[in-house]
Amino acid sequence: MDFTLTEEQVMLRDTARDVFSTYDIEKLRAAETSGVGWDPKIWASLAEIGILGLPFAEDAGGTGAGPVEVSAIMGEIGRSLAPEPVLHAAYIPGVLIDRAAAGDRRTELLTEVSEGRLRLAFAHEEPDDRWPSAAVETSATAGSDGVVLSGKKYPVFAGDTAHKFVVSARRADGSIGLFLVDSNAAGVTVGGYHSFDGRRGAEIVFDQTPAVELAEGDQTPAIAYAEAFAQTALCAEAVGAMAKALELTTEYLKSRKQFGVTLSKFQALTHRAADIYVLLELASSMSLYATASLADDDLDPLIYSRAKLQIATSSRKLGQEAIQLHGGIGMTAEYPVGHYVARLTAISQTLGNADAHRATLAAHVGEYDMVTVTD
């Protein structure tokens, strides 16, 4: 199988790299303390070149690109630490609308997202949830003028700046539906927060809040696809961040001198750098595995657990080594490597950490046939 990007995919990746290349540590720190936490000009640029609508169907204002293209973009977001919430404000809720909604509503919503005029957020997880379980205790009941929602969602990534929420809620018959809610609707309380990796989110409370049902029937399959999509995108972002952290580390070893020679002359340090290169390659291979599986519509959750476990394992070890090989400067806010490690840590804890995925895989070991060797 050929995993080489096509000429068009390389052009897309390079275009995204150019857009995000304006970010340096000073600009990133300034974005963290700004009103929205990212640069609206960059968001507009992403819309103009079609990146915000990348995974949506062409008949709904998107480009119809597949998981390979999405992973290429997420890799560049990881490399640059770009804080724009492309995944959480556009891709994930947009993919849900693309799969669940129909007609003019679907087209109008996704066109607005693709053009950068509408920011969404997927409100699914609840305070007591622990991956892979999702209680979905938020209720959807009949109100005087339609459906109303009651419940609490947390964490809602990019929820502090969303115009609308795509909300999972349980109907009276026990099935799970997807509902669209305006962020300024009656009964909505948004409590925004800053995360340690410079990103933002919110706790959303719904109290008899009017909502619009996106589609009839149980939407669990659409949510399962969105989670596989999110896991794949996060893996690709982590690989991009790890690649840049390794690049920074090797550059530092080649330039920093100790005892009159560069650190790259010390064999023990070069061996450690080689070890983290191996970790990066393992992570990259598993990210490709997840991307290829999603492209084939294989939604076996064990595939994404395997990928996420390796991503989390590589992220932790590579991050630790990157900081150790930099010495004290690696811990400073003025130097980038610590920011990459913070983002890798956050990704490793999103949608299940290493222990959760390891436990999930271990629970299914008995389902595999034993390999036997015969003469």
Summary of the structure (lengths in Angstrom):
residues: 375
radius of gyration: 21.5
end to end distance: 31.3
largest distance: 78.7
contacts: 1279
relative contact order: 0.11
helix: 54%
strand: 16%
